[in-house]
Amino acid sequence: MRGKGKGSWGLSSKLEFPTVFLLCSVFFLAGIFGTMILSRDIRDQSRTRRLQEAFDEFSEDFTTMPHGETGDSSIDTIPFQVLSWKPRALYFPKFATKEQCQHVIKIAQSSLVPSSLAFREGETKENTKGIRTSSGTFVSASEDKSGILDLIEEKIAKVTMLPRTHGEAFNILRYEIGQRYHSHFDAFNPAEYGPQKSQRVASFLLYLSDVEGGGETMFPFENGLNVHSEYDYKKCVGLKVKPQLGDGLLFYSVYPNGTIDQISDILSLQL
Ligand SMILES: *[C@@H]1O[C@H](CO)[C@@H](O)[C@H](O)[C@H]1NC(C)=O
């Protein structure tokens, strides 16, 4: 969430419940421009489980290959679930440990400021007020001397196959009661934002806390659903991802051909 303008929302200094903390990491790739567009389909669970069991039987037998200078000497197994192909969205259960999440919250807490928005033509601080009411801060992995953000960044680079050099600083966000981020594209469409030097291709969200209700990350237009209707975010339709401490969510905001995927429009629900 790249900020060009400043938000104007008040920040309460005390921590209230429920709150949800999010760590957000986004990746840019140079020279990609595009156009846009966008349901739901849960696969047969038992079939998936059988395949997974078959996979587990073999995982013991892996032996490493000789690796290149930039490669790894060991084999990783990082569990994931494909949540959707349209948009491309992957779920990573227990991506980070509870201790890691708590540490990230701690380093973020002292520097939380209201989230800012990148404005489109005609948008101002005043007329976008209320679109994004979370507070957040940017932290780069090198600023965290404990090395925990470093570990997390490395793991994100592995699952995205996008090198760390293409990532932005982590955006750590806090949503409190009644706070929300209505709806936005994680990529910057040149038609709306002007020519872009580089384009955000993917975002990785790490949920740093549990939440009792609400706070889902939503893809309302998954597989073309709801595209032609007047979308009412209060109805909460579409693919929803419930925040659970330590879980990761990766989604691409461009199609494999590099054009911007309007389906990936995400929405964080009100708490
Ligand atoms: C890129 O792929 C999307 C989705 O398949 C398609 O709608 C779009 O027209 C493609 N764009 C180009 C420039 O080929």
The ligand as a Tripos MOL2 file, in Angstrom:
@<TRIPOS>MOLECULE
LIG
   14    14     1     0     0
SMALL
NO_CHARGES

@<TRIPOS>ATOM
      1 C1         -4.2810  -10.6230  -20.3480 C.3       1 LIG1
      2 O1         -5.0270  -11.6780  -19.7660 O.3       1 LIG1
      3 C2         -6.3330  -11.3350  -19.3980 C.3       1 LIG1
      4 C3         -6.9580  -12.5300  -18.6610 C.3       1 LIG1
      5 O2         -6.8010  -13.7260  -19.3670 O.3       1 LIG1
      6 C4         -7.1450  -10.9140  -20.6300 C.3       1 LIG1
      7 O3         -8.4570  -10.5560  -20.2500 O.3       1 LIG1
      8 C5         -6.4400   -9.7250  -21.2620 C.3       1 LIG1
      9 O4         -7.1130   -9.3430  -22.4320 O.3       1 LIG1
     10 C6         -4.9930  -10.0640  -21.5730 C.3       1 LIG1
     11 N1         -4.3200   -8.8570  -22.0480 N.am      1 LIG1
     12 C7         -3.5200   -8.8490  -23.1070 C.2       1 LIG1
     13 C8         -2.9170   -7.5350  -23.4330 C.3       1 LIG1
     14 O5         -3.3170   -9.8560  -23.7710 O.2       1 LIG1
@<TRIPOS>BOND
     1     1     2 1
     2     1    10 1
     3     2     3 1
     4     3     4 1
     5     3     6 1
     6     4     5 1
     7     6     7 1
     8     6     8 1
     9     8     9 1
    10     8    10 1
    11    10    11 1
    12    11    12 1
    13    12    13 1
    14    12    14 2
@<TRIPOS>SUBSTRUCTURE
     1 LIG1         1 GROUP 0 **** ****
